[in-house]
Amino acid sequence: MHVDGTCNPQTWLALIEAGRILGERPLFHTVPHQRGDDVSELQRRLALLGFDGGRVDGIFGPDTARALLDFQRNTGLVTDGVFGVATLNVLLRLSGHTGEGPGVAMLRQQEAARTNPGRGLRDTRVVIGHYGGLSAVVRPIAQQLRASGSLVVPVDEPDPFVQSGTANTFEAHVYLGLQVATGHPKVSFYSVEAFESVGGRSLAFRCVTALENRHLFAGVHLVGERLTALRETRMPAVICSLGPIRQVLDHAPTVAAALTDALAGWLAGEGNS
């Protein structure tokens, strides 16, 4: 999370979610979705047992519901989609026979990346968002991508839930976020202890390389984080935190060209595995 010393709504929600322990409440698919570290632990354990609930994000969505039903069906439990005491006991017993690892969801992502021929820029849906002050970089990226046939939606909004919601509603193939760095420049992708976005990491690596090759910033860090926009998006996503802002704006065309090249190479499937 952004370190600003303020207990804002995002921080408060994160505190509530972090206090959830697996087994303390029934878990099932609802709208809005249940959230918490207990959901993350359920997703992690199911993935290690080979039941694909999607990425480990602490959100009990349709993928997690399907994985839970599949688990109940395969273990002879009542197939009701409710994670209660009986399901918990079986899950804990079987989890004692698994090791540590990336889980089935991440393995499938890795295999998909390895065999991905690339889709290219044409007809690819891209959301480019910034959190204030960087429209001078977003505009040329959007122009270059549109000239190559991409469908681009720019988002100028400080609320990460609006950013991710726009990307999800648009059913984007990729999300690129830009914000002003408060410390070292970095490119972030979604990662937690038991899971990371394979596509997000490969795109983030391309962005770091493209920026460093143009000698725009010294030591751009590649960072796996659980930032809200990265967690909430349902497609590969990265957030580039760049600064100081004067330096970014002075070199806006070069920054835009670097990130456009990174996106183009990633979408072409060049070495994404």
TIKE-726851 format. One record per residue: residue in one letter; y, x, z of N, C-alpha, C, O, CB in turn. Coordinates in steps of 0.2 Angstrom, whole numbers. Atoms other than C-alpha are relative to their C-alpha. Glycine has a CB too. Layout:
// residues N
  type    n_Y    n_X    n_Z   ca_Y   ca_X   ca_Z    c_Y    c_X    c_Z    o_Y    o_X    o_Z   cb_Y   cb_X   cb_Z
     A      Y      X      Z      Y      X      Z      Y      X      Z      Y      X      Z      Y      X      Z
...
***
This chain:
// residues 273
  type    n_Y    n_X    n_Z   ca_Y   ca_X   ca_Z    c_Y    c_X    c_Z    o_Y    o_X    o_Z   cb_Y   cb_X   cb_Z
     M     -6      4      0      0      0      0      6      4      0      6     10      2      0     -5      6
     H     -6     -4      0     18      5     -2      2      1      8      2     -3     12      6     -4     -4
     V     -1     -2     -7     23     14     14      8     -1      1     12      4     -1     -2      8      2
     D     -7      2     -1     40      6     19      1     -2      7      7     -3      9      2     -5     -5
     G     -1      1     -7     37      3     38      2     -8      1      4     -9      7      6      4      2
     T     -1      7     -1     39    -16     35     -6     -4      0    -10     -3     -5      5     -2     -6
     C      6      4      0     26    -29     39      2     -6     -4      3    -12     -2     -2     -2      8
     N     -2      5      4     29    -39     24     -6     -5     -1    -12     -3      2      2      2     -7
     P      6      4      1     17    -53     18     -6      3     -3    -12      2      0      2     -6     -5
     Q      6     -4      3      6    -41      8     -3      4      6     -9      4      7      2      4     -5
     T      3     -4     -6      4    -30     24     -4     -5      5     -9     -3      7      6      4      3
     W      3      4     -5      0    -45     35     -6     -3     -3    -11     -3      1      5     -6      1
     L      6      2      3    -13    -52     23     -5      6      0    -11      4      2      1     -2     -7
     A      5     -5      0    -21    -35     22     -3      1      7     -8      3      8      3      7     -2
     L      2      0     -7    -21    -34     41     -6     -5      2    -11     -4      5      6      0      5
     I      5      6     -1    -30    -51     42     -7      2     -3    -12      1      0      3     -6     -2
     E      6     -1      3    -43    -46     29     -4      6      3    -10      6      3      2      2     -8
     A      3     -6     -3    -46    -29     37     -4     -2      7     -9      2      9      5      5      2
     G      3      2     -6    -51    -38     53     -7     -4     -1    -10     -6      4      4     -4      4
     R      6      4      1    -66    -48     45     -6      4      0     -6      9     -3      1     -4     -7
     I      6     -3     -1    -83    -43     50     -6     -4     -3     -6    -10     -2     -2      2      7
     L      6      3      4    -99    -47     39     -4     -4      6     -6     -1     10     -4      5     -4
     G      4      4     -5   -107    -62     48      3     -4      4      1     -8      8     -5      4      3
     E     -4      4     -5    -93    -69     58      2     -6     -2      4    -11      2      6      4      2
     R     -2      6      3    -90    -83     46     -5     -1     -6     -7      3     -9      8     -1     -2
     P      3      1      6    -99    -92     32      4      2     -6     10      1     -6     -2     -8      0
     L     -3     -2      6    -95    -86     15     -2     -4     -6     -8     -5     -7      0      8     -2
     F      2      4      6    -95    -97     -1      6      0     -4     11      2     -3     -2     -7      2
     H     -6      0      6    -85   -100    -17      4     -6      2      2    -12      2     -4      0     -7
     T     -5      6     -1    -69   -110    -14      6      2     -4      6      8     -7      2      0      8
     V     -7     -2      3    -52   -111    -22      5     -3      5      5     -9      7      0     -4     -7
     P     -1     -7      1    -42   -102    -16     -6      4      2    -10      1      7      6      3      2
     H      6     -3     -2    -56    -89    -14      1      3      7      7      5      9     -1      6     -5
     Q      0     -3     -7    -61    -82      3      1      8     -2     -1     10     -7     -6     -1      3
     R     -1     -7      1    -55    -64      5     -1      4      7      0      1     12      8      1     -2
     G      0     -4     -7    -58    -50     18     -5      5     -1     -9      6     -6     -3     -5      5
     D      5     -5      0    -68    -35     22     -7     -2      0    -11      2     -1      2      5      5
     D      7      2     -1    -83    -45     26     -3     -2     -7     -8     -1     -9      0     -6      4
     V      2      2      7    -83    -51      7     -2      7     -3     -6      7     -7      6     -4     -3
     S      2     -7      3    -82    -32      2     -6      2      2    -10      5     -2      6      4      2
     E      6     -2     -3    -96    -28     13     -6     -4     -3    -11     -1     -5     -1      0      7
     L      5      4      4   -107    -42      5      0      2     -7     -6      3     -9      2     -8      1
     Q      0     -2      7   -102    -37    -12     -4      7     -1     -8      8     -5      7      1     -3
     R      3     -6      0   -107    -19     -8     -7      0      1    -11      4     -3      4      5      5
     R      7      0     -1   -124    -23     -1     -4     -3     -5     -9     -1     -7     -1     -4      7
     L      3      3      6   -128    -35    -15     -1      5     -6     -6      5     -9      4     -6     -2
     A      0     -5      6   -123    -21    -28     -6      5      1     -9      7     -4      6      3     -1
     L      5     -6     -1   -135     -8    -20     -7     -3      0    -11      1     -2      1      2      8
     L      7      3      1   -149    -21    -20     -1     -2     -8     -7     -5     -9     -1     -6      4
     G      1      2      7   -146    -24    -39      3     -6     -2      1     -9     -8     -7      1     -2
     F     -3      6      1   -137    -40    -38      8      1     -2     12      3      2     -1     -5      5
     D     -7     -1      3   -121    -39    -49      5     -5      2      5    -10     -2      0      1     -7
     G     -5      4     -1   -107    -47    -41      7      2     -2     12      0      0      1     -1      8
     G     -6     -3      3    -94    -38    -51      3      5      5     -1      8      9      6     -6      0
     R     -3     -6     -4    -82    -25    -43      1     -2      7      2     -8      9      7      2     -3
     V     -1      1     -8    -80    -23    -24      7     -1      1     11      4      2     -4      6      4
     D     -8      1     -1    -63    -31    -21      1     -4      6      7     -6      7      3     -3     -7
     G     -1      4     -6    -66    -42     -6      3     -7     -2      5    -10      3      6      3      4
     I     -1      7      2    -63    -58    -16     -6     -4     -2     -9     -1     -7      6      0     -6
     F      7      4      1    -77    -71    -16      2     -4     -6      3    -10     -5     -2     -4      6
     G     -1      3      6    -75    -76    -34     -7     -2     -3    -12     -2      0      4      4     -5
     P      6      2      4    -87    -83    -47     -6      5     -1    -12      3      0      1     -3     -7
     D      5     -5      1    -96    -67    -50     -4      2      7    -10      2      7      3      7     -2
     T      4     -1     -7   -100    -64    -31     -4     -6      1    -10     -6      4      6      1      5
     A      4      7     -1   -106    -83    -30     -6      1     -4    -12     -1     -1      4     -6     -2
     R      6      0      4   -118    -80    -44     -5      6      2    -11      4      3      2      2     -8
     A      4     -5     -3   -124    -64    -36     -4     -2      6    -10     -1      7      4      7      1
     L      3      2     -6   -127    -72    -20     -6     -5     -1    -11     -5      2      5     -4      5
     L      6      5      2   -137    -87    -28     -6      4     -3    -11      2     -1      3     -4     -5
     D      5     -4      3   -147    -74    -37     -4      3      5    -10      4      5      2      5     -5
     F      3     -3     -6   -151    -65    -21     -4     -5      4    -10     -4      6      5      3      5
     Q      4      5     -4   -156    -81    -12     -6     -2     -4    -11     -3     -1      5     -6      1
     R      6      2      4   -167    -86    -26     -6      5      0    -11      3      0      2     -1     -8
     N      5     -6      0   -176    -69    -27     -3      1      7     -8      5      7      3      6     -3
     T      3     -2     -7   -179    -68     -8     -3     -7      3     -5     -6      9      6      2      4
     G      3      6     -3   -185    -86     -6      4     -4      5      1     -8      9     -7      2      3
     L     -5      3     -5   -170    -92      4      2     -7     -4      1     -8    -10      6      4      1
     V     -3      6      2   -162   -109      2      6      2     -5     10      5     -3      3     -5      5
     T     -5     -2      5   -152   -108    -14      6     -4      0      7     -9     -4     -3      0     -8
     D     -5      5     -1   -136   -116     -8      7      4     -1     12      1     -1      0     -3      7
     G     -6     -4      1   -123   -102    -12      4      1      6     10      3      6      4     -3     -5
     V     -4     -1     -6   -118   -101      6     -3      6      4     -9      7      5      0     -6      5
     F      2     -6     -4   -119    -84     15      1     -2      8      6     -1     11      4      6     -2
     G      0      1     -8   -124    -89     33     -5      4      3     -7     10      1     -3     -8      1
     V      4     -4     -5   -135    -83     47     -7      2     -4     -9      8     -3     -2     -3      6
     A      6     -2      3   -152    -84     37      1      5     -5     -3     10     -6     -3     -6     -3
     T     -1     -5      5   -145    -75     22      2      7      3      0     12      0      5     -3     -5
     L     -2     -6     -3   -137    -62     33     -6      4      2     -6     10      1      5     -1      6
     N      6     -3     -3   -153    -58     42     -4      3     -6     -7      9     -5     -4     -5      4
     V      4     -3      6   -163    -55     25      4      5     -3      1     11     -4     -1     -6     -5
     L     -4     -5      3   -148    -45     18      0      6      4     -1     12      1      7     -3     -1
     L      0     -5     -4   -147    -34     33     -7      4      0     -8     10      0      2     -1      7
     R      6     -3      0   -166    -31     33     -2      4     -6     -4      9     -6     -6     -6      1
     L      1     -3      7   -167    -27     14      5      6     -1      3     11     -4      1     -5     -5
     S     -5     -5      1   -151    -16     15     -3      6      4      0     12      2      6     -2      3
     G      3     -6     -4   -161     -4     27     -4      4     -4     -6     10     -3     -3     -3      6
     H      4     -4      5   -171      1     12      4      3     -6      0      6    -10     -6     -4     -2
     T     -4     -3      5   -157      6      1      4      6      2      5      7      8      5     -6     -3
     G     -4     -6     -2   -148     22      0      8     -2     -2     10     -7     -3     -2      6     -5
     E     -7      1      2   -129     25     -4      1      1     -7     -3      6    -10      4      5      4
     G     -1     -1      7   -123     24    -22      5     -4     -2      8     -8      1     -7     -1     -3
     P     -6      4      3   -111     16    -34     -2     -7     -1      3    -11     -1      1      3     -7
     G      2      7      0   -121      0    -35     -1     -2     -8      2      1    -12      5     -5      3
     V      1      2      7   -126    -10    -51      6     -2     -4      6      0    -10     -5     -6      0
     A     -6      2      4   -109    -16    -56      3      6     -3      5      6     -8      5     -4      5
     M     -3     -6      2   -102      1    -57     -4      4     -5     -2      7    -10      2      5      6
     L      4     -3      5   -117      8    -66      0     -4     -7      0      0    -12     -8      0      3
     R      0      4      6   -116     -6    -79      7      2     -3      7      2     -9      0     -7      1
     Q     -7     -2      2    -97     -1    -81     -1      7     -4      2      8     -9      5      0      5
     Q      1     -7      3   -102     17    -84     -4      0     -6     -2      3    -11     -4      4      5
     E      4      1      6   -115     12    -97      4     -3     -5      3     -1    -11     -7     -4      1
     A     -4      3      5   -103      1   -106      5      5     -3      7      5     -9      4     -6      3
     A     -5     -5      2    -90     15   -106     -3      5     -5      0      7    -10      3      3      6
     R      4     -5      4   -103     27   -113     -1     -2     -7     -1      2    -12     -6      2      4
     T      2      2      6   -108     16   -127      6     -4     -4      5     -6     -9     -6     -5      1
     N     -5      4      3    -91      8   -131      3      4     -6      5      9     -6      6     -1      5
     P     -2     -3      6    -86     11   -149      8      0      0     11      3     -5     -3     -3     -6
     G     -7      0      0    -68      7   -145      2     -6     -4     -1     -8     -9      4      6     -3
     R     -2      6      4    -58     -9   -151      6      2     -4      8     -3     -8      1     -5      5
     G     -6     -1      4    -42     -1   -157      6     -4      2      5     -8      7     -1     -1     -7
     L     -6      4     -2    -25     -8   -156      1     -7     -3      4    -11      1      6      5     -1
     R     -1      6      4    -25    -22   -168     -3     -6      4     -9     -6      6     -3      0     -7
     D      2      6     -4    -26    -39   -159     -2      1      7     -5     -3     10     -6     -3     -4
     T      1     -1     -7    -28    -31   -142      5     -3      4     11     -2      2     -1      8      1
     R     -5      3     -5    -19    -40   -128      1      5      5     -3      7      9     -3     -7      3
     V     -2     -5     -5     -9    -29   -117      6     -2      4     10     -5      1      2      7     -4
     V     -6      1     -5      2    -32   -102      3      6      2     -1     10      5     -2     -5      5
     I     -4     -6     -2     15    -19    -98      5     -3      5     10     -7      3      3      4     -6
     G     -5      3     -6     24    -23    -81      3      6      3      1     12      4     -4     -4      5
     H     -4     -5     -4     37    -14    -72      3     -3      6      4     -9      6      6      4     -4
     Y     -2      3     -7     43    -17    -54      8      1      1     10      1      7     -4      3      6
     G     -8      0      0     62    -14    -58      2      7     -2     -1     12      0      2     -1      7
     G     -4     -6      2     73     -1    -66     -3      4     -6     -1      9     -8      0      5      5
     L      3     -4      5     61      5    -80     -1     -4     -7     -6     -2    -10     -7      2      2
     S      0      3      6     64     -7    -94      1      4     -6     -2      3    -12      5     -6      0
     A     -2     -4      6     70      7   -105     -7      4     -2     -7      6     -8      5      6      2
     V      6     -3      2     52     14   -105     -5     -5     -2     -8     -4     -7     -3      3      6
     V      5      6      2     43     -3   -106      2     -2     -8     -3     -3    -12      1     -6      4
     R     -2      2      7     53     -8   -122     -3      4     -6     -6      1    -10      7     -1     -1
     P      3     -4      5     48      6   -133     -8      0     -1    -11      0     -6      2      7      0
     I      7      1      0     30      5   -128     -2     -6     -3     -7     -6     -7     -3      1      7
     A      2      6      3     29    -13   -132      2      0     -8     -2     -3    -11      4     -6      3
     Q     -2      0      7     38    -10   -149     -5      4     -4     -8      2     -9      7      3     -1
     Q      4     -4      4     26      4   -154     -7     -4      0    -11     -3     -5     -1      7      4
     L      7      3      0     10     -6   -149      0     -6     -4     -4     -8     -8     -1     -3      7
     R      0      6      5     16    -22   -158      0      2     -7     -2     -1    -12      7     -4      1
     A      0     -3      6     19    -11   -173     -7      1     -3     -8      2     -9      5      6     -1
     S      7     -1      2      1     -7   -173     -5     -6      1    -11     -5      0     -3      6      5
     G      3      6      0     -4    -25   -171     -3     -3      6     -7     -7      7     -6      1     -5
     S      2      2     -6     -6    -27   -153      4     -6      2      9     -7      0      0      6      6
     L     -4      6     -3     -1    -43   -143      2      2      7     -2      4     11     -5     -6      0
     V     -3     -3     -6     10    -37   -130      4     -5      4      9     -8      1      4      6     -1
     V     -4      4     -4     17    -46   -115      4      5      6      0      7     10     -4     -6      4
     P     -3     -4     -6     30    -37   -104      2     -4      6      4    -10      5      7      4     -3
     V     -1      4     -7     33    -42    -86      5      4      4      3     10      6     -7     -1      4
     D     -5     -3     -5     49    -38    -76      0     -4      6      3     -9      6      7      1     -4
     E      1      4     -6     44    -43    -59     -2      4      6     -7      7      5     -5     -6     -1
     P      2     -5     -6     43    -34    -42     -6     -3      4     -9      1      7      6      0      5
     D      6      3     -3     29    -46    -36     -6      2     -3     -7      0     -9      1     -8      1
     P      6     -2      3     12    -38    -39     -4     -6     -2     -8     -6     -7     -3      5      4
     F      4      6      2      4    -55    -39      2     -4     -6     -2     -6    -10      0     -5      6
     V     -2      3      6     15    -61    -53     -2      4     -6     -4      2    -11      8     -1      0
     Q      2     -5      6     11    -45    -63     -8     -1     -1     -9     -2     -7      1      7      3
     S      7      0      1     -8    -47    -60     -2     -7     -3     -6     -8     -7     -4      1      6
     G      1      7      3     -7    -66    -63      1     -1     -7     -2     -5    -11      4     -5      4
     T     -1      0      7      1    -64    -79     -5      3     -5     -7      0    -10      7      3     -2
     A      6     -3      4    -12    -52    -85     -6     -4      0     -9     -4     -6     -1      7      3
     N      6      4      0    -26    -63    -80      1     -6     -4     -4     -8     -8     -2     -2      7
     T     -1      6      4    -19    -78    -88      0      1     -7     -2     -3    -11      7     -4      2
     F     -1     -2      7    -15    -69   -104     -7      2     -2     -8      4     -8      5      5     -1
     E      6     -3      1    -33    -63   -103      0      7     -4     -3      8     -9     -5     -5     -4
     A     -1     -7      3    -27    -45   -107     -6      4      0    -10      3      5      6      3      4
     H      6     -5      0    -39    -31   -112      2      6      5     -2      9      7     -1      2     -7
     V     -2     -5     -4    -28    -19   -102      7     -1      3     11     -5      0      0      7     -4
     Y     -6      0     -4    -14    -18    -89      3      6      1     -1     11      4     -1     -5      6
     L     -4     -7     -2     -1     -4    -88      6     -2      4     10     -6      2      2      4     -7
     G     -6      2     -4     11     -5    -74      4      7      1      1     12      1     -2     -2      7
     L     -4     -5     -1     26      6    -71      5     -1      6      7     -6      7      5      2     -7
     Q     -5      1     -6     36      9    -55      3      7      1      0     12     -1     -4     -3      6
     V     -3     -6     -2     48     22    -48     -4      3      6     -5      0     11      8     -1      2
     A      4     -3     -5     39     35    -38      5      1      6     11      3      6     -2      7     -2
     T     -4     -1     -6     44     37    -20     -2      7      3      1     10      8     -2     -5      6
     G      2     -7     -1     35     54    -19     -2      4     -6      2      3    -11     -6      0      5
     H      2     -3      6     25     64    -31     -2     -5     -5     -4    -10     -4     -6      5      2
     P      2      5      5     22     56    -48     -7      0      0    -11      5      1      3      3     -7
     K      7      1     -1      5     49    -49     -2     -6     -5      2    -10     -7     -2     -2      7
     V      3      6      4     -6     37    -60     -6     -2      4    -10      1      6     -2      2     -7
     S      5      3     -4    -16     25    -50     -5     -5     -3     -3     -8     -8      3     -4      6
     F      5      4      3    -32     16    -54     -4     -3      6     -3     -1     12     -5      3     -5
     Y      4      4     -6    -43      3    -43     -6      4      2    -10      6     -2     -2     -7     -2
     S      5     -3     -3    -54     12    -31      0     -1      7      5     -1     11      0      8     -1
     V      1      1     -7    -62      8    -14     -6      5      1     -9      8     -3     -1     -7      2
     E      5     -5     -2    -75     17     -4     -7     -1     -4    -10      4     -6     -2     -1      7
     A      6      2      3    -90      8    -13      1     -1     -8     -4     -3    -11     -3     -5      3
     F      0      2      7    -83      5    -30      7      3     -3     12      4      0      0     -7     -1
     E     -6     -1      3    -70     11    -43     -1     -2     -7     -6     -3    -10      1      8      0
     S      0      2      7    -65      5    -60     -1      5     -5      3     10     -5      7     -4     -1
     V      2     -6      5    -73     16    -73      5      0     -6      8      5     -7     -7     -1     -3
     G     -5      0      5    -61     10    -87      7      2      3     11      5     -1      0     -7     -3
     G     -6     -1     -3    -46     11    -75      1      8      1      6     11     -1      1     -3      6
     R     -1     -7     -1    -50     29    -71      1      4     -6      5      9     -7     -7      3      4
     S      0     -4      7    -53     35    -89      7     -1     -3     10      3     -6     -5     -3     -5
     L     -7      1      3    -36     27    -94      5      4      4      9      7      1      2     -8      0
     A     -5     -3     -4    -27     34    -79      0      8     -1      5     11     -2     -2     -1      8
     F      1     -7      1    -34     51    -83      4      2     -7      7      7     -8     -7      2     -1
     R     -4     -1      6    -27     49   -101      7      0      1     11      4     -2     -2     -5     -5
     C     -7      0     -1    -10     45    -95      2      6      4      7      9      2      1     -7      5
     V     -1     -7     -3    -10     60    -83      1      5     -5      6      9     -5     -5      1      6
     T      1     -5      5    -15     71    -97      6      0     -5      9      5     -7     -6      0     -4
     A     -6      1      4     -2     64   -109      7      2      2     11      5     -1      0     -7     -3
     L     -6     -1     -3     12     65    -97      1      8      1      6     11      0      1     -3      7
     E     -1     -7     -1      8     83    -92      0      4     -6      4     10     -6     -6      2      4
     N      0     -4      6      5     89   -110      7      0     -3      9      5     -6     -4     -3     -5
     R     -7      0      2     24     84   -113      4      3      5     10      3      4      2     -7     -2
     H     -4     -4     -5     29     94    -98      6     -4      3     11     -2      4      3      6     -3
     L     -6      4     -2     39     79    -92      0      0      8      6      0     11     -2     -8     -2
     F      0     -1     -8     33     80    -73     -5      5      2    -10      6     -1     -2     -7      3
     A      4     -5     -3     26     93    -63     -6     -3      5     -4     -6     10      4      6      4
     G      5      2     -4      9     90    -56     -1     -8      1      0    -10      7      0      3      7
     V      1      8      0      5     71    -60     -7     -1      3    -12      2      1      1     -3     -7
     H      6      1     -3     -8     66    -48     -4     -6     -2     -1    -11     -4      1     -1      8
     L      4      5      1    -23     55    -52     -3     -3      6     -6      1     10     -6      2     -5
     V      1      3     -6    -26     43    -38     -4     -7      0     -2    -11     -4      6     -1      4
     G      4      7      0    -39     29    -34      3     -3      6      3     -1     12     -7      1      1
     E     -3      4     -5    -30     16    -24     -2     -8      0     -5    -10     -5      7      1      0
     R      2      7     -1    -32     -2    -18      7     -4      0      8     -9      3     -4     -2      6
     L     -7      4      1    -14     -8    -24     -2     -7     -2     -6     -8     -5      4      4     -5
     T      1      7      1    -12    -26    -25     -1     -2     -8     -6     -5     -9      6     -4      2
     A      1      2      7    -10    -27    -44     -6      3     -3     -9      0     -7      6      3     -4
     L      7     -2      2    -25    -16    -47     -6     -4      2    -10     -4     -1      0      8      2
     R      6      4     -3    -36    -26    -36      0     -7     -3     -6     -9     -4      1     -1      8
     E      0      7      3    -31    -43    -43     -1     -1     -7     -3     -6     -9      7     -3      2
     T      1      0      7    -32    -39    -61     -7      0     -2    -11      3      2      4      6     -4
     R      7      0      2    -48    -43    -70     -2      4     -6     -7      4     -9     -2     -7     -1
     M      2     -4      6    -47    -30    -83      2      7      2      5      8      7      4     -2     -6
     P     -2     -6     -2    -45    -11    -83      8      1      1     12     -2     -3     -2      6     -5
     A     -7      0     -2    -28     -7    -75      2      6      3     -2     10      7      2     -6      5
     V     -3     -6     -4    -17      8    -70      7     -2      1     11     -6     -2     -1      6     -5
     I     -7      0     -2      0     10    -62      3      7      0      0     11      4      1     -4      7
     C     -3     -7      0     11     25    -66      6      0      4     11     -4      3      2      1     -8
     S     -6     -1     -5     23     30    -52      3      6     -2      1     11     -1     -3      0      7
     L     -4     -6      3     36     41    -60      7      1      3     10     -4      4      0     -1     -8
     G     -6     -1     -3     51     49    -54      2      7      1     -2     12     -1      1     -3      7
     P     -6      4     -2     65     54    -50      2     -5     -6      1     -3    -12      5      4      3
     I     -1      5      6     71     39    -60      5      3     -5      4      1    -11      3     -6      4
     R     -4     -3      5     85     49    -68     -3      4     -5     -2      3    -11      6      4      3
     Q      4     -4      4     73     60    -75     -4     -4     -5     -5     -3    -11     -5      5      3
     V      4      4      5     62     46    -82      4     -3     -5      3     -4    -11     -3     -6      5
     L     -5      3      5     77     37    -90      3      5     -5      3      3    -11      6     -3      4
     D     -2     -5      5     83     53    -98     -5      2     -5     -3      3    -11      3      6      4
     H      5     -1      5     67     55   -106     -4     -6     -2    -10     -5     -3     -5      6      3
     A      4      6      1     62     37   -108     -4      0     -7    -10     -2     -7      5     -6      0
     P      4      0      6     57     39   -127     -6      4      0    -12      2     -2      4      2     -6
     T      5     -5     -1     46     54   -123     -6     -3      5    -12     -3      3      2      7      2
     V      5      3     -5     38     45   -108     -4     -6     -3    -10     -6     -3      4     -3      6
     A      3      6      4     35     29   -119     -5      3     -5    -11      0     -5      5     -4     -3
     A      5     -3      6     27     40   -133     -6      2      4    -12      1      1      3      5     -4
     A      6     -2     -4     15     48   -120     -4     -5      2    -10     -5      1      3      5      6
     L      4      6     -2      9     32   -113     -3     -4     -5     -8     -6     -5      4     -4      5
     T      3      3      5      7     24   -129     -6      4     -3    -11      1     -5      6     -1     -6
     D      5     -4      2     -3     38   -135     -7      0      4    -12      0      2      2      8     -1
     A      6      1     -4    -14     37   -120     -4     -6     -1    -10     -7     -1      3      1      8
     L      3      6      1    -17     19   -122     -4     -1     -7     -9     -3     -7      6     -6      0
     A      3      0      7    -21     21   -141     -6      4      0    -11      1     -2      5      3     -5
     G      6     -4     -1    -33     35   -137     -6     -4      4    -12     -4      2      1      6      3
     W      5      3     -5    -42     25   -123     -3     -6     -4     -9     -7     -4      4     -3      6
     L      3      6      4    -43      9   -134     -4      2     -6     -8     -2     -8      6     -4     -2
     A      4     -2      6    -50     19   -148     -7      2      2    -12      4     -1      3      6     -4
     G      6     -2     -3    -64     24   -136     -2      7      0     -8      9      0     -6     -4     -3
     E      1     -7      1    -62     42   -138     -1      4      7      3      5     11      7      4     -3
     G      2     -3     -6    -71     50   -124      1     -3      7      2      0     12      3      7      1
     N     -1      4     -6    -69     36   -112     -6      0      5     -4     -1     11      1     -7     -2
     S      5      0     -5    -86     39   -103      1      6      4     -3      8      9     -7      1     -4
***
